[in-house]
């Protein structure tokens, strides 16, 4: 028996409605893209060019020339779209030199100032690498232990051989954040009183003048113009370490081991500042390790 094909009596109307939905979706997409472009133009026009240039010039005083520091993107990571979008890049030394979330909103790429520090309170020596602001010149070359589409593990030993810092930086696409695990090993034959710092120069949405504040477990900076911000959040530390707290600095450059030197101790606005998180390890035993985990997330 020959198959019978039925034609929907309203096929023409159905096709027209379907085509209309496609056209409407395309129109909405174009309108959204145009609106985002207009918003970016408005945000850009709201920048005070003179203030921005003055801040950019002032940043230079905090740069320590060092052949070991780098701002070159070696390990890029990204996930999501729209408000769930996140993109950041890690250098061969373990610095995060760009961080964008949501799409189109960047926080670190103006100065590429982000990184880490070991404070040896016994000797008064500091070992730091703040990427765009240089490093202390007392590090051996970094070694990549492993890398994947979502994580990179980098180890670096101080030139005197006393300490090895191993960083694991992991993309959490579900929560649009970057988690930074820092494991410090004491290679010496005696215990040491040390500290670990994570730091970032926040230029929210490309604005160098921002508002800053901190709590015991967070430090953050955000643009007073459009409200986009970046926070550094304490997650955990090993039992032999103790959280010293989040700190907001009123300078863009990296911190010394006296972490409260450039902190007003209260919220402040219209400043080219930075954020940091610090843990103390009062007696890191010989050949022992301590860990400190933090996260970067936009808000």
C-alpha positions as CSV (number, residue, x, y, z in Angstrom):
1,X,0.0,0.0,0.0
2,X,1.4,3.4,-1.0
3,X,2.2,5.7,1.9
4,X,0.0,8.7,2.2
5,X,1.7,12.1,3.0
6,X,-0.4,14.6,4.8
7,X,0.3,18.3,4.6
8,X,-0.4,20.4,7.7
9,X,-3.2,22.8,6.8
10,X,-1.3,25.6,8.5
11,X,2.1,24.7,7.2
12,X,2.6,28.1,5.6
13,X,1.7,29.9,8.8
14,X,3.9,27.6,10.9
15,X,6.9,28.2,8.6
16,X,6.3,32.0,8.8
17,X,6.2,31.8,12.6
18,X,9.4,29.7,12.7
19,X,11.1,32.2,10.4
20,X,9.9,35.1,12.6
21,X,11.4,33.4,15.7
22,X,14.7,33.0,14.0
23,X,14.7,36.7,12.9
24,X,13.7,37.8,16.3
25,X,16.5,35.8,17.9
26,X,19.0,37.3,15.5
27,X,17.7,40.8,16.2
28,X,18.0,40.3,19.9
29,X,21.6,38.9,19.6
30,X,22.6,41.9,17.4
31,X,20.9,44.3,19.8
32,X,22.7,42.8,22.8
33,X,26.1,43.0,21.1
34,X,25.5,46.6,20.1
35,X,24.4,47.4,23.7
36,X,27.6,45.8,25.1
37,X,29.7,47.8,22.6
38,X,27.9,51.0,23.7
39,X,28.4,50.3,27.3
40,X,32.2,49.8,26.7
41,X,32.3,53.1,24.9
42,X,30.5,54.8,27.8
43,X,32.8,53.3,30.3
44,X,35.8,54.3,28.3
45,X,34.6,57.9,28.0
46,X,34.1,58.0,31.8
47,X,37.8,57.6,32.4
48,X,39.7,60.8,33.4
49,X,42.6,60.6,31.0
50,X,44.8,62.8,33.1
51,X,44.3,60.8,36.2
52,X,44.8,57.5,34.4
53,X,48.0,58.7,32.8
54,X,49.3,60.0,36.1
55,X,48.6,56.6,37.7
56,X,50.3,54.7,34.9
57,X,53.4,56.9,35.3
58,X,53.3,56.5,39.1
59,X,53.3,52.7,38.8
60,X,56.8,52.8,37.3
61,X,58.4,53.7,40.6
62,X,57.4,50.3,42.0
63,X,59.0,48.3,39.2
64,X,62.2,46.4,40.2
65,X,64.3,45.6,37.2
66,X,65.0,41.9,37.1
67,X,65.9,39.6,34.2
68,X,64.1,36.7,36.0
69,X,60.7,38.4,36.1
70,X,58.3,37.9,33.2
71,X,54.8,39.0,32.1
72,X,54.7,36.6,29.2
73,X,51.6,34.5,29.0
74,X,52.6,30.8,29.0
75,X,49.6,28.9,30.2
76,X,46.2,30.4,29.1
77,X,42.9,29.1,30.7
78,X,39.3,30.0,29.8
79,X,35.8,28.7,30.2
80,X,32.1,29.8,30.0
81,X,30.5,32.7,28.3
82,X,28.7,35.9,29.2
83,X,28.4,36.4,32.9
84,X,29.9,32.9,33.5
85,X,33.0,33.7,31.4
86,X,36.5,33.5,32.9
87,X,39.9,33.8,31.3
88,X,43.3,34.2,32.8
89,X,46.9,33.4,32.0
90,X,49.8,32.1,34.0
91,X,53.5,32.9,33.4
92,X,56.3,30.3,33.5
93,X,57.1,31.7,37.0
94,X,53.6,31.2,38.3
95,X,52.2,34.7,38.1
96,X,48.6,35.4,36.9
97,X,49.2,38.3,34.5
98,X,45.6,38.7,33.2
99,X,42.2,37.9,34.6
100,X,38.9,38.6,32.8
101,X,35.4,37.8,34.2
102,X,32.7,38.3,33.0
103,X,33.5,38.6,29.3
104,X,35.3,41.9,28.4
105,X,36.1,42.9,32.0
106,X,39.8,42.8,32.8
107,X,41.5,43.3,36.1
108,X,45.3,42.6,35.9
109,X,46.5,43.3,32.4
110,X,47.2,47.0,32.9
111,X,50.3,46.4,35.0
112,X,50.5,42.6,35.0
113,X,51.2,43.1,38.7
114,X,50.5,39.8,40.5
115,X,52.5,37.2,42.4
116,X,53.9,35.8,45.6
117,X,56.4,36.3,48.3
118,X,58.2,34.3,51.0
119,X,59.2,36.2,54.1
120,X,62.0,34.8,56.2
121,X,61.5,36.5,59.6
122,X,64.6,34.9,61.1
123,X,66.9,36.6,58.6
124,X,64.7,39.4,57.4
125,X,65.1,38.3,53.8
126,X,62.3,38.5,51.3
127,X,61.9,36.3,48.2
128,X,59.2,37.7,45.9
129,X,58.1,37.7,42.3
130,X,55.5,40.3,41.3
131,X,55.7,39.9,37.5
132,X,55.2,43.4,36.1
133,X,56.7,44.9,39.2
134,X,59.8,42.6,39.0
135,X,61.2,40.2,41.5
136,X,63.8,40.0,44.3
137,X,66.5,38.4,42.1
138,X,67.1,35.5,44.6
139,X,65.2,32.7,42.8
140,X,66.4,29.8,40.7
141,X,64.6,29.2,37.4
142,X,61.0,27.9,37.7
143,X,60.2,24.4,36.7
144,X,56.8,23.2,35.3
145,X,55.9,20.0,37.1
146,X,52.7,19.4,35.2
147,X,50.1,21.2,33.1
148,X,46.7,20.4,31.6
149,X,43.6,22.2,30.1
150,X,42.5,23.2,33.6
151,X,45.6,23.3,35.8
152,X,49.3,24.1,35.9
153,X,51.8,23.1,38.7
154,X,55.1,25.1,38.9
155,X,58.0,24.7,41.4
156,X,60.7,27.3,42.2
157,X,63.6,27.1,44.6
158,X,65.4,30.1,46.1
159,X,69.0,30.7,45.1
160,X,70.3,29.9,48.6
161,X,68.4,26.6,48.4
162,X,66.5,27.1,51.6
163,X,63.0,27.1,50.3
164,X,61.0,25.5,47.4
165,X,57.6,27.0,46.5
166,X,55.3,24.8,44.5
167,X,52.2,26.5,43.1
168,X,49.2,24.7,41.6
169,X,46.8,27.1,39.8
170,X,43.5,25.5,38.9
171,X,40.6,26.7,36.8
172,X,37.2,26.2,38.5
173,X,34.8,26.7,35.5
174,X,31.7,26.0,37.5
175,X,32.3,28.9,39.8
176,X,34.3,31.1,37.4
177,X,37.3,31.4,39.6
178,X,41.1,30.6,39.7
179,X,42.3,28.7,42.7
180,X,45.9,29.1,43.8
181,X,47.5,26.5,46.1
182,X,51.0,27.5,47.4
183,X,53.1,24.8,49.1
184,X,56.3,25.9,50.8
185,X,59.0,23.4,51.8
186,X,61.8,24.2,54.2
187,X,64.9,22.5,52.7
188,X,67.1,23.6,55.6
189,X,68.2,21.4,58.6
190,X,66.7,23.8,61.1
191,X,63.2,25.3,61.6
192,X,62.3,28.8,60.2
193,X,59.8,31.4,61.0
194,X,58.3,32.3,57.6
195,X,55.3,33.9,55.9
196,X,53.6,33.5,52.6
197,X,51.9,36.3,50.6
198,X,49.7,36.4,47.5
199,X,49.3,39.8,45.9
200,X,47.5,41.6,43.0
201,X,47.4,45.1,41.6
202,X,43.7,45.5,40.7
203,X,42.8,47.8,37.9
204,X,39.1,46.9,37.6
205,X,37.8,47.1,34.0
206,X,41.0,48.9,33.1
207,X,40.4,51.7,35.6
208,X,43.5,52.4,37.7
209,X,41.6,54.4,40.3
210,X,39.4,52.1,42.4
211,X,37.8,51.5,45.7
212,X,39.4,49.0,48.1
213,X,38.6,47.2,51.4
214,X,39.5,44.0,53.2
215,X,38.2,41.6,55.8
216,X,40.0,38.8,57.7
217,X,39.4,36.4,54.9
218,X,39.1,38.6,51.8
219,X,40.7,41.6,50.1
220,X,39.1,43.3,47.1
221,X,39.2,46.2,44.7
222,X,36.4,47.5,42.5
223,X,35.6,50.3,40.0
224,X,33.4,53.0,41.5
225,X,32.4,53.8,37.9
226,X,30.8,50.6,36.8
227,X,31.0,48.4,40.0
228,X,33.1,45.5,38.6
229,X,35.6,44.1,41.1
230,X,38.1,41.4,41.9
231,X,38.5,39.7,45.2
232,X,41.2,37.5,46.7
233,X,39.7,35.0,49.0
234,X,41.4,32.8,51.7
235,X,40.3,29.2,51.3
236,X,42.5,27.2,53.7
237,X,45.9,26.6,55.1
238,X,47.7,23.7,56.7
239,X,47.6,23.2,60.5
240,X,51.2,24.5,60.9
241,X,50.2,27.9,59.4
242,X,47.9,30.6,60.5
243,X,46.0,33.2,58.5
244,X,47.2,36.8,59.1
245,X,44.4,38.3,57.1
246,X,43.5,40.1,53.9
247,X,45.0,43.6,53.3
248,X,44.2,46.4,50.9
249,X,47.2,48.6,50.0
250,X,47.0,52.3,48.9
251,X,49.8,51.6,46.4
252,X,49.8,49.5,43.3
253,X,53.2,47.9,43.9
254,X,54.0,44.7,45.6
255,X,54.1,44.4,49.4
256,X,57.1,44.1,51.7
257,X,57.1,41.6,54.6
258,X,55.7,44.4,56.7
259,X,52.3,43.9,55.1
260,X,50.4,46.7,56.9
261,X,52.9,49.5,56.0
262,X,50.8,50.7,53.1
263,X,47.4,49.8,54.5
264,X,45.1,52.6,55.6
265,X,43.3,50.1,57.9
266,X,39.8,51.1,56.5
267,X,38.0,51.3,53.2
268,X,39.3,53.9,50.7
269,X,38.3,55.2,47.3
270,X,39.7,56.8,44.1
271,X,43.1,55.2,44.6
272,X,45.5,53.1,42.5
273,X,45.8,50.3,45.1
274,X,46.3,46.6,45.4
275,X,45.3,43.6,47.5
276,X,47.1,40.8,49.3
277,X,46.5,37.8,51.6
278,X,49.1,36.6,54.1
279,X,49.6,33.5,56.2
280,X,52.3,33.0,58.9
281,X,54.2,29.8,59.6
282,X,55.8,30.4,63.0
283,X,58.0,27.4,63.0
284,X,58.3,25.6,59.7
285,X,60.2,22.4,60.7
286,X,63.3,21.2,58.8
287,X,62.3,19.4,55.6
288,X,58.6,20.1,56.4
289,X,56.0,21.9,54.2
290,X,53.1,24.2,54.7
291,X,50.2,25.1,52.4
292,X,48.1,28.1,51.7
293,X,45.1,28.1,49.3
294,X,43.4,31.2,48.0
295,X,41.1,32.1,45.1
296,X,40.6,34.9,42.7
297,X,37.0,35.6,41.7
298,X,35.3,38.6,40.2
299,X,32.1,40.3,41.6
